[in-house]
């Protein structure tokens, strides 16, 4: 009978012994001996053939990829993961894929939220970019200009025209009550009147008076500060109220024509409810349901990784510059306004700012040094001021932010940048306090007088002042007696 240490294999007329892995057959053909061999790291040679990461195993190298990449079919190469195509991206509007990651972008009228995913409405009215002559009403992704009482919106939808000018020659119609006048719509009605009532009895007289002043009445079912709105102007499923004097808005909307969403932190009917979302979550303006940042969960966004960590177990550390936030699920850096790049290590290029560097500076470039990459505030060149650096320094001021006062005499202007006085004709000196020297006149005293025979010339115009006995433009003629 065969006595193999491990396994016996029958053959025709005989047998043979074989050993388990890690053992070899001895000289007697039956005994198995352990093989003493050196363990070789399969990742040491050419990284195991892996593009990115290699992990040694008994079966050979195991390859894995950096964030933003996936393993190709060969099990070794890493190819870009298009998060936009696979819907792994968190973008609410536009998604831009690049090798190793992606960025979210927003439509015009919106800006990227600090979480790098959501798009928030840009309040053009607060940013002073609306161009409205009087009042500005913000709406989701846009805005609308309105006018004060007594004005009507112009055809360009920005300027305001006085109603008084439009009805200057229009005759008013008196109706029933003296001094109470109605103007034809959509013009305004202003009136002041009083009603006197007398009540007498045996004991006392009671007198009552009602005075009404500067009241606006819109006719023909119009409403608004200039009576230019009607029920057809109600937006976002809003409907006119019972007396057709304004729009009743559905939950999540507000404004006279329901053109404004509830402000951040509020929701519901008349925007009267307060949101309860945590950890940067925002609530639906209509229902109040919380929309959580990526990696955050829970009814009120109360569950998620703390700042600086990410992953399903919150055990991976963010690798973002400037102590920036990272996507709490994927670890992608979410840049603060004014920064961009894969690790948020780059400042926005000149003339753009904000989240994702997606906003264009509104400065007048020829008068501007730069704009703040975080908030877009214009940094004016010396000699200019204004929110867009659109204004030259007022008379008498110069320098950075127009804070330096000119020291010129004679109401002379000064250079907007240096403050150097620009003296009027006939005057010179650092402060324009010195008259032109004798024999000179004009701007900077650069002109020479042409007067003769002892005459003096006016330091401003150069006109000759002749002495007795002489006449002529240059006092060159003897005065006839």
C-alpha positions in Angstrom: 0.0 0.0 0.0 1.2 3.5 -0.9 2.2 5.6 2.0 2.2 9.2 0.7 2.5 12.0 3.3 -0.1 14.2 1.5 -1.8 12.8 -1.6 -1.6 9.7 -3.7 -2.3 9.5 -7.4 -2.9 6.1 -9.0 -1.2 5.3 -12.3 -1.3 2.3 -14.6 0.6 -0.5 -12.7 1.9 2.0 -10.0 1.2 5.3 -8.1 2.8 8.7 -7.3 2.7 11.0 -4.4 2.0 14.8 -4.6 2.3 17.5 -1.9 0.2 20.4 -0.8 1.1 24.0 -1.9 4.1 25.2 0.0 5.6 21.7 0.2 7.9 19.6 -2.0 8.4 15.9 -2.5 11.4 14.3 -0.8 14.0 12.0 -2.4 12.0 8.9 -1.3 9.1 10.0 -3.5 6.7 9.9 -0.6 7.7 12.3 2.1 6.6 16.0 1.8 8.8 18.8 3.2 7.9 22.5 3.7 9.5 24.9 1.3 11.3 27.8 3.0 10.8 30.7 0.6 11.2 34.5 0.7 7.9 36.4 0.6 8.0 38.9 -2.3 5.8 42.1 -2.3 4.0 41.9 -5.6 3.7 45.8 -5.6 7.4 46.5 -5.5 8.0 45.9 -9.2 6.5 48.7 -11.3 3.8 49.3 -8.6 2.3 45.9 -9.5 1.3 47.4 -12.9 -1.3 49.6 -11.2 -1.8 53.2 -12.4 -2.5 54.7 -8.9 -2.5 52.5 -5.8 -1.3 48.9 -5.3 -2.0 46.5 -2.4 -0.2 43.2 -2.1 -2.2 40.0 -1.6 -1.5 36.3 -1.8 -3.2 36.3 -5.1 -1.1 39.1 -6.5 -1.4 42.9 -6.6 -4.8 44.6 -6.0 -5.1 48.0 -7.8 -7.2 50.9 -6.7 -7.7 54.5 -7.9 -7.6 58.1 -6.6 -10.9 59.9 -6.0 -12.5 61.0 -9.3 -11.2 57.9 -11.1 -12.4 54.3 -11.6 -10.6 51.1 -12.4 -10.6 50.1 -16.1 -11.5 46.6 -17.4 -7.9 45.5 -17.2 -8.1 45.8 -13.4 -4.9 48.0 -13.3 -5.5 51.2 -15.3 -7.4 54.2 -13.8 -9.7 56.2 -16.0 -11.6 59.5 -15.3 -15.0 59.1 -13.6 -17.4 61.5 -15.3 -19.5 62.3 -12.2 -21.8 64.5 -14.4 -22.7 61.6 -16.6 -23.1 59.0 -13.9 -25.2 61.5 -11.8 -22.8 61.1 -8.9 -22.3 64.9 -8.9 -24.3 67.0 -6.4 -24.9 70.0 -8.8 -28.4 71.5 -8.8 -28.0 73.2 -12.2 -24.9 72.8 -14.4 -22.1 70.2 -13.9 -18.6 70.6 -15.5 -16.5 67.5 -15.5 -12.7 67.5 -15.5 -10.1 64.9 -15.1 -10.2 63.7 -11.5 -13.3 65.7 -10.4 -16.0 68.1 -11.4 -17.3 71.6 -10.7 -20.9 72.9 -10.4 -22.0 76.1 -12.2 -25.2 78.1 -12.1 -27.5 79.9 -14.5 -27.5 83.7 -14.9 -29.2 85.3 -11.9 -27.8 82.6 -9.5 -24.6 82.1 -7.7 -23.0 78.9 -6.3 -23.6 78.2 -2.7 -20.7 77.7 -0.3 -21.4 73.9 -0.3 -20.4 73.9 -4.0 -23.6 72.2 -5.1 -26.7 74.3 -4.7 -27.4 77.5 -6.7 -28.7 80.5 -4.7 -30.6 83.4 -6.2 -28.5 86.6 -6.7 -30.3 89.6 -5.2 -29.5 92.1 -7.9 -31.3 94.8 -5.8 -28.8 94.4 -2.9 -25.8 94.0 -5.3 -26.7 97.4 -6.9 -26.5 96.0 -10.4 -30.1 96.5 -11.3 -30.1 99.9 -13.0 -33.5 100.8 -11.6 -34.1 104.5 -11.2 -36.1 104.3 -8.0 -37.1 100.9 -6.5 -36.0 97.3 -7.2 -37.9 94.1 -6.4 -35.9 90.9 -6.5 -37.3 87.6 -7.9 -35.9 84.1 -8.3 -33.2 84.4 -10.9 -34.2 87.9 -11.9 -35.6 91.3 -10.6 -38.1 93.9 -11.5 -38.0 97.7 -11.3 -40.9 99.6 -9.7 -41.6 103.3 -9.1 -42.6 105.4 -6.2 -46.0 107.0 -5.8 -46.6 109.6 -8.5 -44.4 107.9 -11.1 -45.0 105.3 -13.8 -42.4 102.8 -15.1 -40.9 103.8 -18.5 -40.8 101.7 -21.6 -37.3 100.6 -20.8 -38.7 99.0 -17.5 -36.0 100.9 -15.5 -36.7 104.6 -15.6 -39.7 106.3 -13.8 -41.8 109.0 -15.4 -43.7 111.6 -13.4 -47.4 111.2 -13.6 -47.9 115.0 -12.9 -46.0 115.8 -16.2 -48.3 113.4 -18.1 -51.5 114.9 -16.9 -50.3 118.5 -16.7 -52.8 119.7 -19.3 -55.5 117.0 -18.7 -58.7 118.4 -17.2 -59.8 116.7 -14.0 -63.4 115.5 -13.6 -65.2 116.4 -10.4 -67.5 113.6 -9.1 -70.1 114.1 -6.5 -68.0 115.4 -3.6 -66.5 118.8 -4.0 -62.6 118.8 -4.0 -62.6 115.1 -4.6 -61.2 114.5 -8.1 -60.7 111.2 -10.0 -58.1 110.8 -12.7 -58.6 108.3 -15.4 -56.7 105.0 -14.8 -53.9 104.1 -14.4 -53.1 107.5 -12.9 -53.3 108.3 -9.2 -55.8 110.1 -7.2 -54.8 112.5 -4.4 -57.5 114.3 -2.5 -58.1 116.2 0.8 -61.6 116.8 2.1 -63.7 116.7 5.2 -67.1 115.6 6.3 -69.0 117.5 9.0 -71.7 115.9 11.1 -73.8 117.5 13.7 -75.8 115.7 16.3 -78.1 117.6 18.6 -80.0 116.6 21.6 -81.2 118.3 24.7 -78.0 117.9 26.7 -75.1 118.4 24.3 -73.9 119.0 20.8 -71.5 116.5 19.3 -69.4 117.5 16.3 -67.3 115.0 14.3 -64.8 115.7 11.5 -63.0 113.3 9.2 -60.0 114.6 7.3 -58.4 112.5 4.5 -55.1 113.6 3.0 -52.9 112.2 0.1 -54.8 109.0 -0.4 -54.2 106.9 -3.5 -57.1 105.1 -5.2 -56.6 102.8 -8.2 -59.5 102.4 -10.6 -60.6 99.6 -12.9 -59.2 96.8 -10.8 -55.6 98.1 -10.9 -53.2 98.2 -7.9 -49.7 99.0 -6.9 -47.8 102.1 -6.1 -48.4 103.6 -9.5 -51.6 101.7 -10.4 -49.8 99.9 -13.2 -50.5 96.3 -11.9 -53.6 94.1 -12.4 -54.7 90.5 -11.6 -53.0 89.3 -14.8 -49.6 90.3 -13.3 -49.9 87.7 -10.5 -47.0 85.3 -10.8 -46.2 81.8 -9.6 -49.8 80.6 -9.3 -50.8 83.6 -7.3 -54.4 84.8 -7.6 -56.1 88.1 -7.0 -57.7 88.7 -3.6 -61.5 89.3 -3.3 -61.2 93.1 -3.9 -58.6 92.8 -6.7 -56.2 95.0 -4.8 -53.2 92.6 -4.6 -52.2 89.0 -5.2 -52.8 86.1 -2.7 -49.6 84.1 -3.0 -49.2 80.3 -2.6 -46.8 78.9 0.1 -43.2 79.8 -0.5 -43.9 83.1 -2.4 -44.4 86.7 -1.3 -44.5 90.2 -2.8 -47.3 92.3 -4.3 -47.4 90.1 -7.4 -45.9 86.9 -5.8 -42.6 87.5 -7.6 -40.3 86.9 -4.6 -39.4 83.7 -2.8 -39.4 83.5 1.0 -36.2 84.8 2.5 -33.6 82.4 3.8 -34.7 80.7 7.0 -38.5 81.1 6.4 -41.1 79.1 4.4 -44.8 78.5 4.1 -47.9 80.7 3.7 -46.9 84.3 3.9 -43.4 83.1 4.7 -44.4 83.0 8.4 -42.8 79.7 9.4 -39.1 79.3 10.5 -36.9 76.6 9.0 -35.4 74.0 11.4 -32.6 72.7 9.1 -29.1 72.2 10.6 -25.5 71.8 9.3 -26.0 74.2 6.4 -29.2 72.7 5.2 -31.7 74.8 3.4 -35.5 74.4 3.5 -38.0 74.2 0.7 -39.7 77.7 0.7 -43.1 76.0 0.2 -43.1 72.9 2.5 -40.1 73.6 4.8 -38.6 70.2 4.0 -34.8 70.3 4.6 -32.4 70.0 1.6 -29.1 68.7 3.2 -25.6 69.3 1.9 -23.9 66.2 0.4 -23.0 63.7 3.1 -25.5 65.1 5.5 -28.7 63.1 6.4 -31.7 63.2 8.7 -35.0 65.0 8.7 -33.3 68.2 9.8 -29.9 67.5 8.4 -28.7 66.5 11.9 -26.6 63.5 10.8 -23.3 63.8 9.0 -19.5 64.2 9.1 -17.9 67.1 11.1 -15.9 69.7 9.2 -12.6 68.5 7.8 -13.7 64.8 7.5 -15.6 62.9 4.9 -16.6 59.4 3.9 -19.3 57.0 4.9 -17.6 56.5 8.3 -16.4 60.1 8.5 -12.9 58.7 8.9 -11.2 60.3 5.9 -9.5 63.7 6.2 -10.1 66.5 3.7 -7.2 67.7 1.7 -8.2 71.3 1.0 -6.1 74.5 1.2 -7.1 77.4 3.4 -8.8 75.0 5.8 -11.6 74.7 3.3 -14.7 72.5 3.3 -14.9 69.3 1.4 -17.8 67.2 0.0 -18.8 65.2 3.0 -19.4 62.1 0.9 -16.8 62.2 -1.8 -14.1 64.5 -0.3 -14.0 66.9 -3.2 -12.9 70.4 -2.0 -15.8 73.0 -1.8 -14.1 76.3 -2.3 -15.0 79.5 -0.3 -16.0 82.5 -2.5 -12.9 83.9 -4.1 -11.0 80.6 -4.4 -11.0 77.8 -7.0 -9.0 74.8 -8.2 -9.1 71.2 -7.2 -7.7 72.0 -3.7 -9.1 75.5 -3.5 -5.6 76.8 -3.6 -6.0 79.4 -6.3 -7.4 82.9 -6.0 -10.0 84.0 -8.6 -8.5 85.6 -11.7 -8.8 89.4 -12.1 -12.2 90.7 -12.8 -14.2 87.7 -11.6 -15.2 86.8 -8.0 -17.5 84.8 -5.8 -18.3 81.1 -5.4 -16.6 79.2 -8.2 -15.3 82.5 -9.6 -18.6 82.5 -11.5 -19.5 86.2 -11.1 -18.1 89.0 -13.3 -16.9 92.2 -11.6 -19.2 95.2 -12.3 -16.4 97.8 -12.0 -15.5 100.4 -14.6 -12.2 98.9 -15.5 -10.4 102.0 -16.6 -10.9 103.6 -13.2 -10.4 100.4 -11.2 -7.3 98.6 -9.8 -9.1 95.3 -9.2 -12.2 93.9 -7.5 -12.3 91.8 -4.3 -12.2 88.1 -5.3 -14.6 87.2 -2.5 -17.4 89.7 -2.7 -16.7 91.7 -5.9 -16.2 95.1 -4.2 -14.4 97.4 -6.6 -11.0 98.8 -5.5 -10.7 102.2 -7.2 -7.7 103.9 -8.6 -6.7 107.1 -6.8 -9.0 109.9 -8.0 -12.1 107.8 -8.3 -14.9 106.5 -6.1 -18.4 104.9 -6.2 -19.6 101.3 -6.0 -18.3 100.8 -9.6 -15.5 103.4 -9.5 -17.7 105.4 -11.9 -17.3 108.8 -10.2 -14.3 111.1 -10.3 -13.4 112.8 -7.0 -15.7 115.8 -6.2 -14.2 119.2 -6.6 -11.6 119.9 -3.8 -10.7 116.2 -3.2 -8.2 113.8 -4.6 -6.2 110.5 -3.9 -7.3 107.1 -2.7 -11.0 106.9 -2.1 -11.1 110.7 -2.6 -10.3 111.2 1.1 -7.5 113.8 0.6 -8.5 117.5 0.4 -6.9 119.8 -2.1 -5.0 122.9 -0.8 -5.5 125.1 -3.8 -6.3 128.8 -3.6 -8.7 130.7 -5.9 -11.0 127.7 -6.2 -8.5 126.1 -8.5 -9.0 122.4 -9.2 -6.4 119.8 -8.3 -5.1 116.7 -10.0 -7.4 113.8 -9.1 -4.4 111.5 -8.4 -1.5 113.7 -7.1 -3.5 116.6 -5.7 -1.3 119.1 -7.6 -3.1 122.4 -8.1 -4.1 123.4 -11.6 -3.9 127.2 -11.3 -6.2 129.5 -13.2 -4.5 132.0 -15.7 -2.6 134.7 -13.9 -1.6 132.6 -10.9 1.2 130.2 -10.1 2.7 128.4 -7.0 2.0 125.2 -5.1 -1.3 126.6 -3.8 -2.0 129.1 -6.7 -1.4 132.0 -4.3 1.3 133.9 -6.3 0.5 136.4 -9.1 2.3 136.1 -12.4 5.7 137.9 -12.4 5.8 141.3 -14.1 6.0 140.9 -17.8 4.2 137.5 -17.9 0.5 136.4 -18.0 -1.8 133.6 -18.8 -1.9 129.9 -17.9 1.2 129.0 -15.9 2.4 132.5 -16.6 4.0 131.2 -19.8 3.1 134.1 -22.1 5.1 137.3 -22.3 3.5 140.7 -22.3 3.8 142.8 -25.5 3.2 146.2 -23.9 5.4 149.2 -24.6 6.3 152.6 -23.1 6.1 151.6 -19.5 2.7 150.0 -19.7 1.7 147.0 -17.5 -0.2 144.0 -18.7 -3.1 142.2 -17.1 -1.8 138.9 -15.6 -4.8 137.0 -16.8 -5.5 138.2 -20.3 -2.3 140.1 -21.1 -4.3 143.3 -22.0 -2.0 146.4 -21.7 -2.8 149.1 -19.2 -1.2 152.3 -20.8 0.2 155.2 -18.8 -0.9 158.7 -19.6 0.0 159.9 -23.1 0.0 156.5 -24.7 -2.7 154.5 -26.4 -3.2 151.4 -28.7 -3.4 147.7 -28.2 0.2 147.6 -27.0 0.4 151.3 -25.9 2.6 151.9 -29.0 0.8 155.1 -30.1 1.1 158.7 -28.8 -2.3 159.8 -27.5 -3.6 162.9 -29.4 -4.4 165.9 -27.3 
